[in-house]
Amino acid sequence: MLSPEESIRALENSIRDYFGARHVFLVSSGKAALTMTLTGLKAASPRTDVIIPAYTCYSMPAAVISAGLNPILCDINPSTFDFDHDQLAATLSDNTLCVVAHHLFGIPSDIERVRELCHARGIVVIEDAAQAMGVESRGRKLGTLGDVGVFSLGRGKNITCGSGGIVITDSDVIGGALRIKCPPLELPMRAQSLLDLAKLAFMAIFIRPQLYWIPNAMPFLRLGQTIFPKTVAVKRLSGMQAGLLHDWRHQLNQSNQRRSEIAASVSRCMSLRLPEGPSHPYLRVPIMAATPQGRDRIHSFAQRRGLGVSRAYPTPINEIPEIKHLFGGRRFPTARLVSDHIFTVPTHQWLSEKDQRAIAECVDPSAAVVRRVPPLATRRVSFQ
């Protein structure tokens, strides 16, 4: 039996070997990992702007603000959720500290293109691979293509120990800056670790569609709601959580393989055309409805059946009530379009073939217009 410190060191070494990274840091959450990374970069540079996608996880702007930096938004490509690269080039400035590119739903962004734009100007590229751990693009692992990679071990991710985050980098300069920030971090309180473990066990049981109605009927759990985190606690990963991940590589391979199979199966049920070649481990399969009203009806109908269909993030970042004042009334039309039309389908291992067919019954294939956009299959669908 390993001690807590030994479990943490063993996990760090295993992650270092898997990603081929010189520096690995284990913290309390994915947003803590991004916050710590940004804080370390801030300490080494006078620049203060961080460019992020206008449609992304709410934790991203929360981390930027918690690090004392300025979130600068860039609109997205509606087919891939990657940056609109023409707009990104115009958004970069002499005050840009870094660009955070996400792999939303496990869909790879074009990190090479972002690097070409940024490195000539001394701008750091951070990969938010919170939803894409273990996923590859052109034979290379996501999270290793930029200067820094950030991952999440939270509930619903590719692998989980209840909560947790990982930072990896090959840069000795960045690694050194983060090393200054990491050792003083507190360990989470034992009560918090036990609570996270209890939540993980609870969701492992009730995430099954035949049981999901039980937690979904408890409003205080706020399932499916996207809440802006007003504060970000940055602590170390606990030894107990590290111990739960002793077999993480096997767990990750199994999880991503199953997600690939479920994504392909769900897509067949819904007559989506995925790109040719090996199936992809989407964290969730994103689909564009024909109208916002149709999307909401699909979501409502699927929710009543406990199928785990989500509307994803409800607004662009510039419309989050708590922080919209930071963006001076600027609008990001593509991010708005996506937030109005998108819904996502789960790919977790507990989604049975019957559940997949039930999800497909929520939409009307005869009203669909299919467009093939690698690696994302999107579909204009309406409610049946």
Secondary structure as GFF3:
##gff-version 3
##sequence-region A 1 384
A	DSSP	alpha_helix	4	19	.	.	.	ID=ss1
A	DSSP	beta_strand	23	27	.	.	.	ID=ss2
A	DSSP	alpha_helix	30	43	.	.	.	ID=ss3
A	DSSP	beta_strand	49	53	.	.	.	ID=ss4
A	DSSP	alpha_helix	59	66	.	.	.	ID=ss5
A	DSSP	beta_strand	70	74	.	.	.	ID=ss6
A	DSSP	alpha_helix	85	91	.	.	.	ID=ss7
A	DSSP	beta_strand	96	102	.	.	.	ID=ss8
A	DSSP	three_ten_helix	104	106	.	.	.	ID=ss9
A	DSSP	alpha_helix	111	119	.	.	.	ID=ss10
A	DSSP	beta_strand	124	128	.	.	.	ID=ss11
A	DSSP	beta_strand	136	137	.	.	.	ID=ss12
A	DSSP	beta_strand	140	141	.	.	.	ID=ss13
A	DSSP	beta_strand	148	152	.	.	.	ID=ss14
A	DSSP	beta_strand	165	169	.	.	.	ID=ss15
A	DSSP	alpha_helix	172	181	.	.	.	ID=ss16
A	DSSP	alpha_helix	190	206	.	.	.	ID=ss17
A	DSSP	alpha_helix	209	216	.	.	.	ID=ss18
A	DSSP	three_ten_helix	219	221	.	.	.	ID=ss19
A	DSSP	alpha_helix	239	244	.	.	.	ID=ss20
A	DSSP	alpha_helix	248	269	.	.	.	ID=ss21
A	DSSP	beta_strand	284	288	.	.	.	ID=ss22
A	DSSP	alpha_helix	292	304	.	.	.	ID=ss23
A	DSSP	three_ten_helix	317	319	.	.	.	ID=ss24
A	DSSP	three_ten_helix	324	327	.	.	.	ID=ss25
A	DSSP	alpha_helix	333	341	.	.	.	ID=ss26
A	DSSP	beta_strand	342	346	.	.	.	ID=ss27
A	DSSP	alpha_helix	353	360	.	.	.	ID=ss28
A	DSSP	three_ten_helix	365	367	.	.	.	ID=ss29
A	DSSP	beta_strand	369	373	.	.	.	ID=ss30
A	DSSP	beta_strand	376	380	.	.	.	ID=ss31
###
